[in-house]
């Protein structure tokens, strides 16, 4: 009886469980299980690094790939998305919390847990109101720039531990200046280990991309530290690491402190929606599967709630870790469940060994992750195909480095929206003319251009609204006033106009009245049902006459031909 009620409630709320796992067969389970073990060997060192970025104890990185991974496999929809600690959200977290409490302290851990819970609350709201589409407002260009900025910021921050140097500021510029001005204080043994780790990882990525080099370097670093007593030679190590499974508990954070964390959580939500949706969509398309971003949002919400309640920090759908899972052969969330099982084994039996892990090894691993966030290939493609968007990406990256990640992501959203608004504000406009063979062509709308003596066919490639109506009116007047011959007919080719707000309607109506008083007939061609409704509602139809509104350009030109016998026009 109870199970029946639960199933009915799930169907009513459109919640589908185990979508990322079912269906499966014995062969696919075996393949995904092997992939899960490979993923664990490659990813466990990385999540330790993400914990380092977030300012959290190393063990919390393991917590982020234990219960959160399991609950996303149950509630999420994507068969491929790996939900775990991520460099972008970890950086957002650390940027804000570092000013509120000492890194890795009990207060800091509590704040990080509360950010994860608030993030989960926002994601639940996004799921209820189906706000998954909000991820589309962060353009790919700006996202590439944002992640490049995060990569620079994290890479510079890691050079402190890689050189045995302590930075006194969390600002990237100050850290870089401190590094340059204190070069003689570099600890040579620490730097030597760091260079070996970075070289090993980069070489493995280039020549043996499927080889879990980070895993072997971490194991080798722990072994060398234990047998050669690194700590006694001035090489910093992690120190005692809490073992065992995470415990459940509500973060001890006051109400006012929780409210102060809302901007941090909101920034994390934007990054989670953007990265997770883009990654899930890409792999669903690659394997010809359905994509349900709102179900994924529910899985991400539950995963972040689990992270916050188990002492971890914000988790995200990670593009890099998802790519690693795909490269290992994973084709369902079964591999992520196996990954979580391996992590549980590490937490129960191997966590004590992590105390010997040198900070420089972990920071070097994070440094290579940060370099991977700087997608030079994508930036170069953007530069070649769209120089204006390339500048936008660079500005976004620079702002992240100069003013911080939290403000940088807000700027990224604003820049994405402004780029869209800029096109709508001043869209492409054209005048239709005939070429030498008598075929129609569209040329740039500029003074002195006309379709034929006495006729201008004008195309406006955007919806009309309060910000661009003056541009529309001014350009029409300019074209008519500077036409080579007196204009008797103006045809608005409205194929790209689907909406006209009140302000624009008033401007267009006044224009039509003025032109009518000047003896110029105004016709609208290629009018769709949505625009026709706006023309009727705002009274423009009454001004120009219903007989001057047409669904095709051919109909409008036929009326002009029969009324005034202008030069013959080909059928369009």
DONUKOL-310765 format. One record per residue (C-alpha): residue number from 1; residue in three letters; y, z, x. Coordinates in steps of 0.25 Angstrom, whole numbers, plus 5000, padded with zeros to 4 digits. Layout:
<recs>
NUM;ALA;Y;Z;X
...
</recs>
This chain:
<recs>
1;UNK;5000;5000;5000
2;UNK;5010;5004;5011
3;UNK;5006;4992;5019
4;UNK;5009;4983;5007
5;UNK;5022;4989;5005
6;UNK;5026;4987;5020
7;UNK;5021;4972;5019
8;UNK;5030;4970;5007
9;UNK;5042;4976;5013
10;UNK;5040;4968;5026
11;UNK;5039;4955;5017
12;UNK;5051;4959;5009
13;UNK;5060;4962;5022
14;UNK;5054;4949;5028
15;UNK;5049;4957;5040
16;UNK;5037;4950;5047
17;UNK;5029;4958;5057
18;UNK;5021;4953;5069
19;UNK;5028;4939;5067
20;UNK;5028;4939;5083
21;UNK;5013;4942;5084
22;UNK;5006;4935;5072
23;UNK;4998;4926;5072
24;UNK;4990;4928;5084
25;UNK;4976;4925;5089
26;UNK;4967;4931;5100
27;UNK;4971;4920;5110
28;UNK;4986;4922;5107
29;UNK;4985;4937;5108
30;UNK;4978;4936;5122
31;UNK;4988;4926;5127
32;UNK;5000;4935;5122
33;UNK;4994;4947;5128
34;UNK;4993;4941;5142
35;UNK;5007;4936;5140
36;UNK;5011;4951;5136
37;UNK;5006;4956;5149
38;UNK;5013;4946;5157
39;UNK;5026;4948;5150
40;UNK;5024;4963;5153
41;UNK;5023;4961;5168
42;UNK;5035;4952;5168
43;UNK;5043;4960;5158
44;UNK;5041;4975;5161
45;UNK;5050;4974;5174
46;UNK;5060;4967;5166
47;UNK;5062;4977;5155
48;UNK;5063;4988;5166
49;UNK;5075;4980;5171
50;UNK;5081;4979;5157
51;UNK;5080;4994;5156
52;UNK;5088;4994;5169
53;UNK;5098;4985;5164
54;UNK;5100;4993;5151
55;UNK;5102;5006;5160
56;UNK;5089;5012;5154
57;UNK;5077;5019;5161
58;UNK;5067;5008;5165
59;UNK;5056;5013;5156
60;UNK;5065;5010;5144
61;UNK;5063;4995;5148
62;UNK;5048;4997;5145
63;UNK;5051;5004;5132
64;UNK;5059;4991;5128
65;UNK;5046;4983;5129
66;UNK;5037;4992;5122
67;UNK;5040;4996;5108
68;UNK;5051;4986;5105
69;UNK;5042;4975;5109
70;UNK;5031;4980;5100
71;UNK;5040;4981;5088
72;UNK;5046;4967;5090
73;UNK;5032;4961;5090
74;UNK;5030;4967;5076
75;UNK;5044;4965;5070
76;UNK;5049;4952;5077
77;UNK;5046;4938;5074
78;UNK;5047;4931;5087
79;UNK;5033;4929;5094
80;UNK;5040;4927;5108
81;UNK;5052;4936;5109
82;UNK;5051;4948;5119
83;UNK;5059;4960;5114
84;UNK;5062;4969;5125
85;UNK;5073;4975;5134
86;UNK;5083;4963;5138
87;UNK;5094;4962;5149
88;UNK;5105;4958;5139
89;UNK;5103;4969;5129
90;UNK;5101;4979;5141
91;UNK;5114;4975;5147
92;UNK;5121;4976;5134
93;UNK;5115;4990;5133
94;UNK;5119;4995;5147
95;UNK;5133;4989;5147
96;UNK;5137;4999;5136
97;UNK;5128;5011;5138
98;UNK;5131;5012;5153
99;UNK;5145;5018;5148
100;UNK;5139;5028;5139
101;UNK;5128;5035;5147
102;UNK;5121;5034;5160
103;UNK;5110;5024;5161
104;UNK;5096;5028;5159
105;UNK;5101;5042;5154
106;UNK;5096;5048;5141
107;UNK;5109;5045;5134
108;UNK;5108;5031;5139
109;UNK;5094;5029;5134
110;UNK;5098;5035;5120
111;UNK;5110;5025;5119
112;UNK;5101;5013;5123
113;UNK;5091;5017;5112
114;UNK;5102;5018;5102
115;UNK;5107;5005;5105
116;UNK;5093;4999;5103
117;UNK;5093;5006;5089
118;UNK;5107;5001;5085
119;UNK;5103;4987;5090
120;UNK;5090;4988;5081
121;UNK;5099;4992;5069
122;UNK;5108;4980;5071
123;UNK;5096;4971;5072
124;UNK;5090;4977;5060
125;UNK;5103;4973;5052
126;UNK;5102;4960;5059
127;UNK;5088;4958;5053
128;UNK;5092;4963;5039
129;UNK;5104;4954;5038
130;UNK;5097;4942;5046
131;UNK;5108;4942;5056
132;UNK;5099;4935;5066
133;UNK;5108;4923;5066
134;UNK;5119;4931;5073
135;UNK;5112;4928;5086
136;UNK;5116;4914;5085
137;UNK;5131;4918;5087
138;UNK;5128;4920;5101
139;UNK;5128;4906;5107
140;UNK;5118;4902;5118
141;UNK;5129;4899;5127
142;UNK;5135;4913;5126
143;UNK;5122;4919;5127
144;UNK;5119;4912;5140
145;UNK;5132;4917;5145
146;UNK;5130;4931;5140
147;UNK;5116;4933;5147
148;UNK;5122;4927;5160
149;UNK;5132;4938;5160
150;UNK;5122;4948;5157
151;UNK;5114;4943;5169
152;UNK;5126;4944;5178
153;UNK;5129;4958;5173
154;UNK;5115;4963;5175
155;UNK;5112;4956;5188
156;UNK;5125;4962;5194
157;UNK;5121;4976;5189
158;UNK;5107;4975;5195
159;UNK;5112;4972;5209
160;UNK;5116;4987;5210
161;UNK;5101;4992;5210
162;UNK;5097;4979;5218
163;UNK;5106;4983;5229
164;UNK;5105;4998;5228
165;UNK;5119;5000;5224
166;UNK;5125;5008;5212
167;UNK;5136;5001;5204
168;UNK;5146;5010;5198
169;UNK;5150;5001;5186
170;UNK;5143;4994;5175
171;UNK;5153;4982;5176
172;UNK;5147;4970;5182
173;UNK;5159;4966;5190
174;UNK;5161;4980;5196
175;UNK;5146;4980;5199
176;UNK;5147;4966;5207
177;UNK;5160;4971;5214
178;UNK;5153;4984;5218
179;UNK;5141;4976;5223
180;UNK;5149;4967;5232
181;UNK;5158;4978;5237
182;UNK;5146;4987;5241
183;UNK;5137;4977;5248
184;UNK;5135;4986;5260
185;UNK;5129;4997;5251
186;UNK;5117;4988;5247
187;UNK;5104;4995;5249
188;UNK;5096;4984;5257
189;UNK;5082;4989;5253
190;UNK;5086;4989;5238
191;UNK;5092;4975;5239
192;UNK;5080;4969;5247
193;UNK;5070;4974;5236
194;UNK;5080;4968;5225
195;UNK;5081;4955;5232
196;UNK;5065;4954;5233
197;UNK;5064;4957;5218
198;UNK;5074;4947;5214
199;UNK;5069;4936;5223
200;UNK;5054;4939;5218
201;UNK;5058;4938;5204
202;UNK;5067;4925;5205
203;UNK;5056;4918;5213
204;UNK;5045;4922;5203
205;UNK;5054;4917;5192
206;UNK;5056;4904;5199
207;UNK;5042;4901;5204
208;UNK;5032;4910;5196
209;UNK;5040;4912;5182
210;UNK;5027;4919;5176
211;UNK;5024;4928;5187
212;UNK;5029;4943;5183
213;UNK;5036;4945;5196
214;UNK;5045;4956;5191
215;UNK;5032;4964;5187
216;UNK;5027;4963;5202
217;UNK;5040;4966;5208
218;UNK;5042;4979;5199
219;UNK;5028;4983;5203
220;UNK;5030;4980;5217
221;UNK;5043;4987;5217
222;UNK;5037;5000;5211
223;UNK;5025;4999;5221
224;UNK;5035;4997;5233
225;UNK;5044;5008;5229
226;UNK;5032;5018;5227
227;UNK;5026;5015;5241
228;UNK;5038;5013;5249
229;UNK;5047;5024;5242
230;UNK;5059;5015;5239
231;UNK;5066;5027;5233
232;UNK;5066;5034;5247
233;UNK;5073;5021;5253
234;UNK;5085;5021;5244
235;UNK;5079;5011;5234
236;UNK;5081;5016;5220
237;UNK;5069;5017;5210
238;UNK;5068;5020;5195
239;UNK;5063;5034;5196
240;UNK;5054;5041;5186
241;UNK;5051;5032;5174
242;UNK;5047;5038;5160
243;UNK;5034;5034;5156
244;UNK;5026;5034;5143
245;UNK;5029;5027;5130
246;UNK;5043;5028;5124
247;UNK;5046;5039;5114
248;UNK;5053;5037;5101
249;UNK;5066;5043;5098
250;UNK;5080;5041;5092
251;UNK;5091;5039;5103
252;UNK;5099;5052;5104
253;UNK;5113;5045;5102
254;UNK;5124;5050;5093
255;UNK;5130;5042;5081
256;UNK;5143;5039;5089
257;UNK;5135;5034;5101
258;UNK;5127;5025;5092
259;UNK;5139;5019;5086
260;UNK;5145;5016;5100
261;UNK;5132;5008;5103
262;UNK;5133;4999;5092
263;UNK;5141;4988;5100
264;UNK;5130;4988;5111
265;UNK;5119;4987;5100
266;UNK;5127;4975;5094
267;UNK;5128;4968;5107
268;UNK;5113;4970;5109
269;UNK;5110;4965;5095
270;UNK;5118;4952;5098
271;UNK;5110;4949;5111
272;UNK;5097;4953;5104
273;UNK;5100;4943;5092
274;UNK;5104;4932;5102
275;UNK;5093;4933;5112
276;UNK;5082;4936;5103
277;UNK;5085;4926;5093
278;UNK;5087;4915;5103
279;UNK;5074;4919;5111
280;UNK;5065;4920;5098
281;UNK;5071;4907;5093
282;UNK;5068;4899;5106
283;UNK;5054;4904;5107
284;UNK;5051;4902;5092
285;UNK;5056;4887;5094
286;UNK;5048;4885;5106
287;UNK;5035;4889;5099
288;UNK;5038;4883;5086
289;UNK;5038;4897;5079
290;UNK;5047;4902;5068
291;UNK;5059;4911;5072
292;UNK;5064;4923;5063
293;UNK;5076;4929;5070
294;UNK;5077;4940;5060
295;UNK;5063;4945;5061
296;UNK;5066;4945;5076
297;UNK;5078;4954;5074
298;UNK;5070;4964;5066
299;UNK;5060;4965;5078
300;UNK;5072;4966;5088
301;UNK;5077;4977;5079
302;UNK;5064;4985;5078
303;UNK;5062;4983;5093
304;UNK;5076;4989;5096
305;UNK;5074;5000;5087
306;UNK;5061;5003;5095
307;UNK;5068;5002;5108
308;UNK;5079;5012;5104
309;UNK;5069;5022;5098
310;UNK;5060;5022;5111
311;UNK;5070;5024;5122
312;UNK;5072;5009;5125
313;UNK;5084;5000;5124
314;UNK;5088;4987;5116
315;UNK;5078;4976;5116
316;UNK;5080;4962;5114
317;UNK;5073;4949;5113
318;UNK;5073;4945;5127
319;UNK;5073;4930;5131
320;UNK;5068;4932;5145
321;UNK;5057;4941;5141
322;UNK;5053;4932;5130
323;UNK;5053;4920;5140
324;UNK;5044;4929;5149
325;UNK;5034;4931;5137
326;UNK;5034;4917;5134
327;UNK;5031;4913;5148
328;UNK;5020;4923;5149
329;UNK;5013;4916;5137
330;UNK;5017;4925;5125
331;UNK;5017;4919;5112
332;UNK;5018;4931;5102
333;UNK;5023;4946;5102
334;UNK;5009;4950;5106
335;UNK;5013;4948;5121
336;UNK;5025;4957;5118
337;UNK;5015;4968;5113
338;UNK;5006;4967;5125
339;UNK;5019;4968;5133
340;UNK;5022;4981;5126
341;UNK;5008;4986;5128
342;UNK;5009;4984;5143
343;UNK;5023;4991;5143
344;UNK;5016;5003;5136
345;UNK;5006;5003;5148
346;UNK;5017;5003;5158
347;UNK;5024;5014;5150
348;UNK;5012;5023;5150
349;UNK;5006;5021;5163
350;UNK;5015;5014;5173
351;UNK;5030;5019;5171
352;UNK;5029;5030;5182
353;UNK;5028;5018;5192
354;UNK;5041;5013;5188
355;UNK;5049;5025;5194
356;UNK;5047;5018;5208
357;UNK;5053;5004;5203
358;UNK;5065;5002;5212
359;UNK;5078;4999;5204
360;UNK;5081;4987;5213
361;UNK;5068;4980;5208
362;UNK;5071;4983;5194
363;UNK;5086;4978;5196
364;UNK;5082;4966;5203
365;UNK;5073;4962;5192
366;UNK;5084;4964;5182
367;UNK;5093;4956;5191
368;UNK;5083;4944;5190
369;UNK;5083;4946;5175
370;UNK;5098;4946;5175
371;UNK;5098;4933;5183
372;UNK;5089;4927;5172
373;UNK;5100;4930;5162
374;UNK;5109;4920;5169
375;UNK;5104;4907;5163
376;UNK;5110;4897;5173
377;UNK;5102;4886;5167
378;UNK;5108;4888;5153
379;UNK;5122;4890;5159
380;UNK;5121;4877;5166
381;UNK;5116;4870;5154
382;UNK;5128;4876;5146
383;UNK;5138;4872;5157
384;UNK;5133;4857;5157
385;UNK;5132;4856;5142
386;UNK;5144;4864;5137
387;UNK;5154;4868;5147
388;UNK;5162;4876;5137
389;UNK;5150;4884;5133
390;UNK;5147;4887;5148
391;UNK;5160;4893;5149
392;UNK;5157;4901;5137
393;UNK;5144;4906;5143
394;UNK;5151;4910;5156
395;UNK;5162;4917;5149
396;UNK;5152;4925;5142
397;UNK;5144;4929;5154
398;UNK;5157;4933;5161
399;UNK;5161;4942;5150
400;UNK;5147;4949;5150
401;UNK;5149;4951;5165
402;UNK;5164;4956;5164
403;UNK;5164;4964;5151
404;UNK;5150;4968;5149
405;UNK;5138;4963;5140
406;UNK;5141;4971;5127
407;UNK;5155;4964;5126
408;UNK;5150;4951;5132
409;UNK;5140;4949;5121
410;UNK;5151;4951;5111
411;UNK;5159;4941;5118
412;UNK;5147;4931;5118
413;UNK;5146;4932;5103
414;UNK;5161;4930;5102
415;UNK;5161;4918;5111
416;UNK;5149;4912;5104
417;UNK;5157;4913;5091
418;UNK;5170;4908;5096
419;UNK;5163;4896;5102
420;UNK;5158;4892;5088
421;UNK;5171;4895;5082
422;UNK;5178;4887;5092
423;UNK;5170;4874;5088
424;UNK;5173;4877;5073
425;UNK;5187;4880;5076
426;UNK;5190;4866;5083
427;UNK;5178;4857;5080
428;UNK;5175;4843;5083
429;UNK;5183;4833;5075
430;UNK;5182;4818;5074
431;UNK;5187;4806;5067
432;UNK;5177;4796;5063
433;UNK;5181;4781;5067
434;UNK;5173;4768;5069
435;UNK;5169;4762;5082
436;UNK;5170;4748;5086
437;UNK;5157;4745;5079
438;UNK;5162;4751;5066
439;UNK;5153;4763;5067
440;UNK;5158;4777;5064
441;UNK;5161;4787;5076
442;UNK;5168;4800;5077
443;UNK;5179;4802;5087
444;UNK;5187;4814;5091
445;UNK;5198;4817;5081
446;UNK;5211;4815;5088
447;UNK;5225;4810;5084
448;UNK;5226;4795;5082
449;UNK;5211;4793;5078
450;UNK;5208;4788;5064
451;UNK;5196;4782;5057
452;UNK;5203;4770;5052
453;UNK;5217;4766;5048
454;UNK;5221;4776;5037
455;UNK;5208;4784;5038
456;UNK;5203;4797;5046
457;UNK;5189;4802;5045
458;UNK;5190;4816;5051
459;UNK;5177;4825;5055
460;UNK;5179;4840;5057
461;UNK;5166;4846;5064
462;UNK;5166;4860;5059
463;UNK;5168;4869;5046
464;UNK;5182;4871;5042
465;UNK;5187;4886;5043
466;UNK;5200;4894;5045
467;UNK;5200;4892;5060
468;UNK;5199;4877;5061
469;UNK;5205;4872;5048
470;UNK;5219;4870;5055
471;UNK;5212;4862;5066
472;UNK;5206;4853;5055
473;UNK;5219;4851;5048
474;UNK;5228;4849;5060
475;UNK;5218;4838;5066
476;UNK;5217;4831;5053
477;UNK;5233;4830;5052
478;UNK;5234;4826;5066
479;UNK;5223;4814;5064
480;UNK;5231;4810;5052
481;UNK;5245;4811;5057
482;UNK;5241;4803;5070
483;UNK;5232;4793;5064
484;UNK;5235;4778;5069
485;UNK;5237;4774;5054
486;UNK;5241;4782;5042
487;UNK;5229;4790;5036
488;UNK;5226;4788;5021
489;UNK;5212;4794;5022
490;UNK;5206;4806;5029
491;UNK;5191;4809;5028
492;UNK;5186;4823;5032
493;UNK;5172;4820;5037
494;UNK;5167;4834;5034
495;UNK;5152;4833;5038
496;UNK;5154;4845;5048
497;UNK;5161;4854;5038
498;UNK;5153;4863;5030
499;UNK;5163;4874;5027
500;UNK;5177;4876;5024
501;UNK;5184;4890;5023
502;UNK;5196;4894;5014
503;UNK;5206;4892;5026
504;UNK;5201;4879;5030
505;UNK;5200;4874;5015
506;UNK;5215;4878;5013
507;UNK;5219;4870;5026
508;UNK;5211;4858;5022
509;UNK;5216;4858;5008
510;UNK;5230;4858;5012
511;UNK;5227;4847;5022
512;UNK;5221;4838;5011
513;UNK;5233;4841;5002
514;UNK;5243;4837;5013
515;UNK;5235;4824;5016
516;UNK;5234;4821;5001
517;UNK;5250;4822;5000
518;UNK;5251;4813;5012
519;UNK;5242;4802;5006
520;UNK;5230;4805;5014
521;UNK;5217;4805;5007
522;UNK;5207;4816;5012
523;UNK;5192;4814;5010
524;UNK;5180;4823;5014
525;UNK;5167;4816;5018
526;UNK;5153;4822;5022
527;UNK;5156;4834;5014
528;UNK;5144;4843;5012
529;UNK;5142;4853;5001
530;UNK;5147;4865;5008
531;UNK;5160;4858;5011
532;UNK;5161;4852;4997
533;UNK;5160;4866;4991
534;UNK;5171;4871;5000
535;UNK;5180;4859;4997
536;UNK;5179;4862;4982
537;UNK;5180;4877;4983
538;UNK;5193;4876;4992
539;UNK;5200;4865;4983
540;UNK;5199;4854;4993
541;UNK;5191;4845;4984
542;UNK;5202;4846;4974
543;UNK;5213;4842;4984
544;UNK;5206;4830;4990
545;UNK;5198;4826;4977
546;UNK;5183;4827;4976
547;UNK;5182;4812;4977
548;UNK;5187;4813;4992
549;UNK;5175;4822;4996
550;UNK;5162;4815;5000
551;UNK;5148;4818;5006
552;UNK;5148;4806;5015
553;UNK;5159;4799;5024
554;UNK;5155;4785;5018
555;UNK;5159;4790;5004
556;UNK;5172;4794;5009
557;UNK;5175;4781;5017
558;UNK;5170;4773;5005
559;UNK;5181;4780;4996
560;UNK;5192;4776;5007
561;UNK;5187;4762;5007
562;UNK;5188;4760;4993
563;UNK;5201;4767;4991
564;UNK;5209;4761;5003
565;UNK;5201;4750;5009
566;UNK;5202;4755;5023
567;UNK;5194;4748;5034
568;UNK;5179;4747;5031
569;UNK;5170;4759;5036
570;UNK;5155;4758;5039
571;UNK;5146;4766;5031
572;UNK;5143;4780;5036
</recs>
